[in-house]
Amino acid sequence: MKHKNIKYILTVLAILFLWSCKKELNVYPTTSEVDGNVIVDTRSAATVLNGVYYRLDDAGVDNNDVPSVLWTDPNEDIPSQLSGAANDSYGGAIFTFTFDKSSDGVDLVWKYGYNLVNAANGFLKNIAPVPNIPAATKQQMIGEAKFLRAFGNEELLLYYGQYYDPTSKFGIILRDEFVSAHNINLPRTGVAAAYTSILADVDAAIASLPAMNTQIFYANVSAAKLLKARVLINRGAANDYAQVISLMDDVIKSGPFVLEPNVMDVFLTKGFSSKEVILGIQPYPKESYKFSQNQHGTRYMVSDSLASWLTNDPRNQWYYKPINSFIPDAKEITKYFSGDPVPNNTFAAVQTPLSEYCYAFRLSEAYLMEAEAITLSNGNLSNAKTLLETVMVHAGMPITDPQYAAAYNAVANANTPAALQLLIVKEELKNFAFENGADWFALRRLPFKTLQSIQPAIKDATRLIFPIPISELNGNNVIQNPGY
């Protein structure tokens, strides 16, 4: 029991189950006995499944022990530092690409992913033998848990595995059962095995999830198709791009979701009531974690790079606001915050209703992934341009407005797949900054020299993935990624 992670891995389900009763997440049982008959009927199954969703949200407590959703740490701040959209006002190894196995933050996605995977495994194990749950209900719940497990494994593979090489032995630790002392130390699987497992889970989810769930923060079939498309476009094997095109075309044309007339309204006025939101991350009613990070702490701020990408783009009016700070030309993130960051120059910002909301999937991603997959498969560039231009219009750039003529002319004149892919990726960098990691994943799909022209902090291709963190290596003798 020396492994540093055993305590939180063994007790994830208990923490989440107790949440429904105790309304607190700082209760940590210390034995594995909780891995037992916690599911006895539909109601208890829903309670435990809800706990798995809290792992998706990265539920925990803030610095004042207030129950909070911490999604922003692994899924907003880290990927946008990597993509070049975010500055870390504290410096830091992630922002500068000087990280190693012991660097602060390198283990955040690792812990996040395996907490989610283990919670899903515990749910799947405990629901399997329960006979008195209606078959259709049980099938959907299992589909939701498999979606959540696939999401966790996808994050782990894309951050820590050589995802770009299906023949590589440097995959992830593939866990398909609830962790206990006898199976805590497992070897890494190959990348191909990781992809096989993830795609099996997401296909099972697609087969059993509804078009719309009871709430937008519960999985639906469009979210599962988007997750599958994310996996396939990053693998890039034969026929993967064709599948991405088909999946995203189906989500766009057949799903119940539509683009917001102006994407700003998703973040500043509508939140989960927007029909563009496919899967939201539900905050606690009284939390202020992201607001405190962005408006009070201002640790992470918009970089000069993102500001330059947003030149002559209406998003530069609401993504960030210049503030007086010890950092010259500081730009506070206001993508989720409609208030005044410095009322009367006092820095006494007031929390707004949507400042804590987070978004795992939006319909804009379907348009852009389909467009990019068309370029990567040498498909019809006119179709890809139409998809890209549609997203640009809904970002607040009317195609008939002369001030945006240069942007649309650039799309019209992009007559090679490589030129058009670059424009699509640049839109992905802007659209998903500080949101869900899609900005970082998209940047890495560019040729390495092109990638470096956008994010010059990356000096070495080995830095496109994190090292296995020291917290894992201390108790599990797995092979480390090359270059670390």
N, C-alpha and C positions, 0 to 999 in steps of 0.2 A: 504493500500500500504506500510505497514511497513516491509513486508518480504524482507530480504536482497537480495533474488535472483530474485525478480519480474522484475527488470530493464532488466537484460540480458535475462531472459526467454521470456518476452513479445516482445522483439525487435530482437530476433535472425534472423528471416526471413528478416527483414528490413536491418539489417547489411549486410547480405549476398547478398541480392538483390542490395543494393547500391554498393557493391564491383564491380559488373560488370560495373557500370557506373563511379564510382569515383576512382577506383583503390586504395582504402584505407579501412582499417578495424577499424579505430579509430573514426568512425562517429556513434554515438549512438542516434537514435531518442528516444524520451521520452514518446510517447503515444502508445496506442494499435491500433490506426487507421490504421496502416500498415497492419493489418490482414484483407485485403480486396481483391479487384479484381486485384491482382498483376500478375495473370496468365490469359492471354487472348488468347494465341495462342501457337503453338509449340515452337516458339523461346523464348518467355517469360517463358514457362514451363521449357525449357532446362536451362535457366539462373538461375531460382530459384532452380531447382534440383542440379545444380552445386554448389549452395550455401549450400545445405544439405551435399554434399560431403566435403565442406570445414569444416563442423562441424565434420565429420569423421576424417579429418586430424587434428582437433583441431587448426584451423587457428586463428591467433591473431597477436600480435606484440611482438617483443622482448623488452629488456630493453631500447633500443634506438628508440622505436616506429617504427621499420622496420617490415613490414608485414612478418610474419613467420608462419611456421607450427610447432605446439608445441606438436605433437604426442609423442615425446620422453618423455615428463613428465609423462603422465598417463599410457603409454603403453610400455615403455622401462625401465625407471629408477625405477618406483615404484615396478612393479612385480619382477624385478631382485634384488632389495633390499630384498623383501620378500622371494625370493627363496634362498637367500644367495650368489648370484653371484656378487652382487654389494656392495661396501662400500660407505657410505656417509661421505665425508671428513669433513663435518660440524657436524658430529654426527647425531642426529635426532631420533625421536621416531619411525619412520617406520623401519629403519635399526635395531633398538634394540628391536622392538616389545613391546615398552612401550607406544604405542599410546592410546589416548582416543578421545572423541568426539571433543575436541578443538585442537588437535595436528596439526601442520603444515603438509600439504599434504594429510590428511585424506579426505578432501573434493574435491580433484582434480578429481578423477574418478567420483564422484557424479555429479559435475558440467559438466564434459565432457559428461557423459551418458545422462543427462537430456537436455543439449543443443542439442545433436544430436537427441534425441527422439522428442523434441519439434519442431525442424526444419522440421523433417520428417512429423510430424502431420500437421504442417502448409501447407506444400506442398500438402499432400493428401487432405486436406480440400479444398484448392483453385483450385486444378486441377479437382476435381470431377464434378463440374457443367459446365465445359468448353466443348462445343459441337464440336468445329471445329478443334480438334486435331485428326489425323487419329487413328483409333481404335487400331491398332497394336502398334503404337508409344506410345499411352496413356497407354496401358496395360504394356508395358515394363517399362515406367517411374514409374508407380505405383509399379511395382515389385521392381525396384531399391530403391524406397523410403521405401518400407516395409523391404527390406534387411537391409537398414541403420537403421531403427527403431529397428529391431530385434538385430542388432549389439549393439546398445546403451543399450537396455534392458538386453541383455546377460551380458554385462559388469557390469551393476548395480546389477543384481542378483548374479553373481559370486563373487563380492566384498562385497556386503552389505547384502545379503539374505542368509538364511540357505538352500543353493542350494542343499545340500546333503540329505535333508529330504523333500520330496514332500508333506508330511502331515503337515509341519510346518506352523504356522501363520506368521512367520517372513520372508515375501517376500519383495517386493519393492512397491513403489508408482507407480501403473500402469496407465500411462497416454495414452489415445488414442485419445485425441483431443487437439488442440492448446490451450495453457494456457492463461487464462485471469483472471481478478480479482475475478470472481465468482467461478472459479474452481482451484485456486492455492493451497488451503489446502485440500488435500485428504488423506485418511488413507492408510496404507499399505495393500496390498492384501496378500493372502497366497501364498506359494511357488508354489503350483499346478496351481493356476490361472496364475502366471507369466510364467510358462513353457508353458501352453496352448496358451497364447498370443504370445509368442516368436515363438513357433513352427508353429502357424498359419501364422504368417508373413513370416517366412523363407520358408514354403511350397509354399506360393503364389509367392515368389521370384523365387524359383526353377522352377515353372510352366511357368514363363514369361520371364526369363532372357536368353540372347543368350549364346552360347558356348564361344564366344569372343565378347567383347564390342569394341567400337571404340578406346578406350585407356585402358591400363592395370590398370589405377587408377580408372576405372569405373567397377561396379560389373558385374560378369558373373556367369553362373550357377555353375561352380566348386567352386567359392568362397562361394556361398550360401550353397552348399552341405558340404563344410568344416565347415561353421558356424553351420549348423544343427548337424554335428558330434560332434563339441565342446560342444554344448548344451546337447546332449544325453549322451555322455561319462561321463559328470560331474553329470548328474541326476542319471544315473545308475539304472533305473527301469527295470522291466521285458521287454525283447526284445530290450532294448536300444542298447546293445552291438552288437546284430545281425544287427541292422540298421546301426550302425557305420561301421561295416565290409562291408556291402553292398554298402553304400554310398562311402566309401573311395576306395573300389575296382573299382567302376565305374569311379571315378575321375582319378585313376591311369591308368586304361586300356582304357577308352573311351574318356577322355578329351584331349585337345590339348596341354597339358603341359608335360614336361619331366624334369628329374633331370639334373642339371648341372654336367658335368663330375667331376668338383671339386667345391664344394659350395663356396669356397673362391672367385671364379670369379663373383658370383652374386654381392658381396659386394664391390669388389675392382676394377673390370674392366667392367662388363656388365650392372649392374643395371637393369632397366626395359626391356632391350633387351634380358635378359636371359629368356629362355623358362620355367624355374622353377618358376618364379614369377607369382602368380595367381592374387594377388591384391596388387598394390603398393600404397604408400602415396606420392603424388606429392608435392615437395617443390616449394616455390616461386623462381623465377630466381635469385634474388640477396640476398637471406637470408643466414645467417650463424649461426643460432641458435644452432643446434646440434654440429657443429664444435666448436663454442665458449664454449659450455658446456663441451665437451669432451677434446678438445685440449688446450684451453686457461684457462677455469675456473677449469677444472679437479675436479669438485665437486664429481662426481660419478666415481669410479674407480673399476677395477676388484679386487674382493676379493681374499684372500688366498685360500678360499674354491674353487672358480672356477679355479684358477691356479692349485690346486691339482687335480681337476677333469680332467684337460687337461694334466696331466702328461703323457708323451709318446704318445701325440696326436698332429698331425701336426698343429692343430688350435692354439696351444700355440705360434706359430711363427707369427701369424697375428691378433689374437683377442686382444692382449695387448702388450705394450712395457714398460719395467721398465724405470722410470724417476726419476731424483733427485727432491725431494719435502720435505716439512716440515713434511710429513708423511713417516715414515720408510717403505722401500720396496714398495713404491707406484707403481702401475701398471696402466698406462693410457689405456683407451679403444681405440683400433684402428681397431675394427671390420669393421668400415665404412671408415677408413682413411688409404690411402696407402702411405702417405708422411712420412717425418721424424718428429716425435714429438718434437725433440730437436736438430734442425740443428745447428751444431757448438756449441752445449751446450748453445744456446741463448734462447731456448723456443719460438723462432719466427716461429712456425709452419705455413705452407702455406696451405690454403684450397684446397682440391682436388675435382674433379667433382662430386664424388658420396658421399661425406661426409654428405650431407643433406638427402639422400634418406632413406626411411623407408618402411617396408614391413609388411602388415597385414596378408597375407597368402602366403606360399610357398608350393610346392608339397611335400617336405620332411615331412611336418606335416601330410599329408594324409598317408604316409607309416607308420609313428610312431603311429598315432592314431589307424590305423587298427591293427597293431601289438599288441598294448596294449589292444585293445578291444578283441582280440583273447584270450589273457591270462585271462582277467577278465571274459570271458564267458566259461573258461575251454575248449577252442577250440584246434585246431591242432597246437602244439607248433612249429613244423617244419616250418609251413607257417609263423608264427610270427618271427621266427629266420631269415628266408630268407629276410623278409621285413626290419628287423633291420640291418642285415649285408649289405643290399643294401645301406642303408643310410650311414653306416660307410665307405663303399668303396667310396661313393661320397663326404664324408667329407675329403678325402685325405689319406685313409688308405687302400692301396691295400691288398687284402686278402692273397696274396702270399708273402707279405713282412715279413720276419722273425721278424722284430722289433715290429710288431703288433700281433704276434702269441698269446700272453697272452690274448689280448682283444678278439680275435675270439675263443680261447679256453674257455674263460669264458662264451661266448654265447653257445657254443656247450655243455658245462657241466651244463647249467641252465635247469634242467629237471623237474622243478615244475613251475606252473603258477606264483607263488609269486616271485621266483628267477628270472624268465625271465622278469616279469613286472618291477622289480627293475632296471635291466639293460636298459630296454627301457626308463624308466623315467630318468635315468642318462643321456642317450643320448638326451632326450628332454631338460634337463637342460642345456646341452652344446650347442645344436643346436640352441636354441631360446633365449639364454641369450642376454639381451639388445635388444629385437626385438619386440615381440608382446604379451607378457603375457603368452604364452603357457608353459613357464618354470614353473611359479608359479602354474598354473592350474594343471599341471601334478604332481608336487610334492605333492599336497594335495590329490591326488587319492591314495597315498600309505597309508597303515595302520599307525596310528598315531605314534607308537613307531619307526617304520622304518623311517618315515618322520623326527622325532626328531634326528635320527642318522645322517641325512644329514644336517639338519638345526637346530642345538641345541638351537638357540635363541628362538625358539617357546617353551614356557614352559606350555602353556595352550591352549586347543583346541578351546576356545572361540576366540583366536587371529587369527584363520584361516579366519575370516571375519572382516571387519572394522565396527566400530560403525557408526550409523547414525550421520552425522556431525552437529556441533552446528549451522552452517549456516541454516540448515533446521529446527532444533528443535526450534530456536528462533521465527519462524513464523508459525510453523505447529506442532501441538501437536501429533506427531506420536509416537508409542511405540518404545523404544530403544531395541537394540539387547541384549540378556542375557549376563551378565558379564561386562557390561559397565554402 
